[in-house]
């Protein structure tokens, strides 16, 4: 089996967010430009908006 090359650990199987980024942790969105806080990645914030 081949290993899939991932440019950064931030892009492994997490929810997409921002501009081409992925959720790295609760409330954190990592994109090729770097990481920033993002409420779209915070499960508690998402639930509170229902």
DSSP file (Angstrom, degrees, kcal/mol; ACC not computed):
  #  RESIDUE AA STRUCTURE BP1 BP2  ACC     N-H-->O    O-->H-N    N-H-->O    O-->H-N    TCO  KAPPA ALPHA  PHI   PSI    X-CA   Y-CA   Z-CA
    1    1 A X              0   0    0      0, 0.0     2,-0.3     0, 0.0     0, 0.0   0.000 360.0 360.0 360.0 142.4    0.0    0.0    0.0
    2    2 A X        -     0   0    0      1,-0.0     2,-0.4     3,-0.0     0, 0.0  -0.657 360.0-124.8 -87.8 146.1    1.1    3.5   -0.7
    3    3 A X        -     0   0    0     -2,-0.3     2,-0.5     1,-0.0    -1,-0.0  -0.749  25.2-124.0 -84.7 136.0    1.2    6.1    1.9
    4    4 A X        -     0   0    0     -2,-0.4     2,-0.4     1,-0.0    -1,-0.0  -0.691  25.3-127.0 -79.3 127.3   -0.8    9.2    1.0
    5    5 A X        -     0   0    0     -2,-0.5     2,-0.5     2,-0.0     3,-0.1  -0.612  24.3-166.1 -77.3 126.7    1.4   12.3    1.2
    6    6 A X        -     0   0    0     -2,-0.4     3,-0.1     1,-0.1     6,-0.1  -0.957  19.0-144.4-113.1 129.3   -0.1   15.0    3.4
    7    7 A X  S    S-     0   0    0     -2,-0.5     2,-0.3     1,-0.2    -1,-0.1   0.805  83.9  -3.0 -63.2 -28.2    1.5   18.5    3.2
    8    8 A X    >   -     0   0    0     -3,-0.1     3,-1.9     1,-0.0    -1,-0.2  -0.985  69.5-112.3-158.3 156.1    0.8   19.0    6.9
    9    9 A X  G >  S+     0   0    0     -2,-0.3     3,-1.2     1,-0.3    -2,-0.1   0.711 110.1  73.2 -64.0 -17.3   -0.8   17.2    9.8
   10   10 A X  G 3  S+     0   0    0      1,-0.3    -1,-0.3    21,-0.1    20,-0.2   0.670  92.6  55.5 -69.0 -14.8   -3.5   19.9    9.8
   11   11 A X  G <  S+     0   0    0     -3,-1.9     2,-1.0     2,-0.1    -1,-0.3   0.120  75.2 115.7-108.2  22.0   -5.0   18.4    6.7
   12   12 A X  S <  S-     0   0    0     -3,-1.2    -1,-0.0     1,-0.2    -3,-0.0  -0.764  97.1 -47.4 -99.6  96.8   -5.6   14.8    7.8
   13   13 A X  S    S+     0   0    0     -2,-1.0     2,-0.2     1,-0.2    -1,-0.2   0.655  95.6 130.8  66.2  20.8   -9.2   14.0    7.8
   14   14 A X        -     0   0    0     -4,-0.2    -1,-0.2     1,-0.1     2,-0.1  -0.575  67.1 -78.0-102.0 171.0  -10.6   17.0    9.6
   15   15 A X        -     0   0    0     -2,-0.2     8,-2.6     7,-0.1    -1,-0.1  -0.399  50.5-112.5 -66.3 135.7  -13.5   19.2    8.7
   16   16 A X  E     +A   22   0A   0      6,-0.2     2,-0.3    -2,-0.1     6,-0.3  -0.378  47.7 161.1 -65.4 149.3  -12.7   21.8    6.0
   17   17 A X  E  >  +A   21   0A   0      4,-1.9     4,-1.9    13,-0.1    21,-0.0  -0.972  39.2   6.8-159.6 166.6  -12.7   25.4    7.1
   18   18 A X  T  4 S-     0   0    0     -2,-0.3     2,-0.9     2,-0.2     5,-0.0  -0.138 116.5 -26.0  55.5-147.7  -11.5   28.8    6.1
   19   19 A X  T  4 S-     0   0    0      1,-0.2    -1,-0.2     3,-0.1     3,-0.1  -0.795 129.5 -31.4-103.5  92.2   -9.9   29.1    2.6
   20   20 A X  T  4 S+     0   0    0     -2,-0.9    12,-0.2     1,-0.2    -1,-0.2   0.670 110.3 126.2  76.1  16.7   -8.6   25.7    1.8
   21   21 A X  E  <  -A   17   0A   0     -4,-1.9    -4,-1.9    10,-0.2     2,-0.3  -0.414  48.2-141.1-100.0 178.1   -7.8   24.9    5.5
   22   22 A X  E     -AB  16  30A   0      8,-3.2     8,-3.4    -6,-0.3     2,-0.4  -0.971  29.8 -98.7-135.8 151.8   -8.8   22.1    7.9
   23   23 A X  E     + B   0  29A   0     -8,-2.6     6,-0.3    -2,-0.3     3,-0.1  -0.585  35.3 179.6 -70.0 124.0   -9.8   22.0   11.5
   24   24 A X  E     -     0   0A   0      4,-2.1     2,-0.3    -2,-0.4    -1,-0.2   0.751  67.0 -15.0 -95.7 -30.3   -6.7   21.1   13.5
   25   25 A X  E >  S- B   0  28A   0      3,-1.2     3,-2.4   -15,-0.0    -1,-0.3  -0.930 100.5 -49.8-159.6 175.3   -8.3   21.2   16.9
   26   26 A X  T 3  S-     0   0    0      1,-0.3    16,-0.3    -2,-0.3     3,-0.1  -0.393 128.8  -1.0 -59.2 118.7  -11.4   22.5   18.6
   27   27 A X  T 3  S+     0   0    0     14,-0.8    11,-2.6    -2,-0.3     2,-0.5   0.519 110.7 109.4  81.5   4.8  -11.7   26.1   17.5
   28   28 A X  E <   -BC  25  37A   0     -3,-2.4    -4,-2.1    13,-0.3    -3,-1.2  -0.963  46.0-168.8-121.5 126.3   -8.5   26.0   15.4
   29   29 A X  E     -BC  23  36A   0      7,-3.5     7,-2.6    -2,-0.5     2,-0.5  -0.956   6.2-163.8-112.5 124.1   -8.4   26.1   11.6
   30   30 A X  E     +BC  22  35A   0     -8,-3.4    -8,-3.2    -2,-0.5     5,-0.3  -0.930  15.1 165.6-110.2 128.4   -5.1   25.4    9.9
   31   31 A X  E >   - C   0  34A   0      3,-2.9     3,-2.0    -2,-0.5   -10,-0.2  -0.739  57.6 -87.3-124.8 175.8   -4.5   26.3    6.2
   32   32 A X  T 3  S+     0   0    0      1,-0.3     3,-0.1   -12,-0.2   -12,-0.1   0.769 128.6  58.4 -57.2 -22.2   -1.4   26.6    4.1
   33   33 A X  T 3  S-     0   0    0      1,-0.3    -1,-0.3     0, 0.0     2,-0.3   0.619 122.8 -89.3 -82.1 -12.2   -1.1   30.1    5.4
   34   34 A X  E <   -C   31   0A   0     -3,-2.0    -3,-2.9     2,-0.0     2,-0.3  -0.838  51.5 -55.9 133.2-173.3   -1.0   29.1    9.0
   35   35 A X  E     +C   30   0A   0     -2,-0.3     2,-0.3    -5,-0.3    -5,-0.3  -0.822  47.9 166.4-109.8 145.8   -3.4   28.4   11.9
   36   36 A X  E     -C   29   0A   0     -7,-2.6    -7,-3.5    -2,-0.3     2,-0.2  -0.969  43.4 -86.7-148.6 164.5   -6.0   30.7   13.3
   37   37 A X  E     +C   28   0A   0     -2,-0.3     2,-0.3    -9,-0.2    -9,-0.3  -0.537  45.5 177.8 -74.1 139.1   -9.0   30.5   15.6
   38   38 A X    >   -     0   0    0    -11,-2.6     3,-2.2    -2,-0.2     4,-0.2  -0.922  28.7-152.2-147.1 115.7  -12.2   29.6   13.8
   39   39 A X  G >  S+     0   0    0     -2,-0.3     3,-1.6     1,-0.3     7,-0.2   0.752  94.9  71.5 -60.2 -22.4  -15.6   29.0   15.5
   40   40 A X  G 3  S+     0   0    0      1,-0.3    -1,-0.3   -13,-0.1   -17,-0.1   0.744  98.5  49.7 -64.0 -20.7  -16.5   26.7   12.6
   41   41 A X  G <  S+     0   0    0     -3,-2.2     2,-0.8   -19,-0.1   -14,-0.8   0.409  88.8  94.1 -97.3   1.4  -14.0   24.2   14.1
   42   42 A X    <>  -     0   0    0     -3,-1.6     4,-2.5   -16,-0.3     5,-0.2  -0.831  57.8-163.2-100.0 107.8  -15.4   24.4   17.7
   43   43 A X  H  > S+     0   0    0     -2,-0.8     4,-2.3     1,-0.2     5,-0.2   0.857  90.8  52.5 -59.2 -35.7  -17.9   21.7   18.3
   44   44 A X  H  > S+     0   0    0      2,-0.2     4,-2.0     1,-0.2    -1,-0.2   0.915 110.5  47.2 -67.2 -40.6  -19.3   23.4   21.4
   45   45 A X  H  > S+     0   0    0      2,-0.2     4,-0.9     1,-0.2    -2,-0.2   0.903 111.1  52.5 -65.1 -40.2  -19.8   26.7   19.4
   46   46 A X  H >< S+     0   0    0     -4,-2.5     3,-0.7     1,-0.2     4,-0.3   0.915 110.6  47.0 -62.8 -42.6  -21.5   24.7   16.6
   47   47 A X  H >< S+     0   0    0     -4,-2.3     3,-1.4     1,-0.2    -1,-0.2   0.876 107.3  56.8 -67.2 -35.3  -23.9   23.1   19.0
   48   48 A X  H 3< S+     0   0    0     -4,-2.0    -1,-0.2     1,-0.3    -2,-0.2   0.682 100.5  59.7 -72.0 -14.5  -24.7   26.3   20.7
   49   49 A X  T <<        0   0    0     -4,-0.9    -1,-0.3    -3,-0.7    -2,-0.2   0.501 360.0 360.0 -89.6  -3.8  -25.8   27.8   17.4
   50   50 A X    <         0   0    0     -3,-1.4    -1,-0.2    -4,-0.3    -2,-0.1   0.513 360.0 360.0 -70.2 360.0  -28.5   25.2   16.8
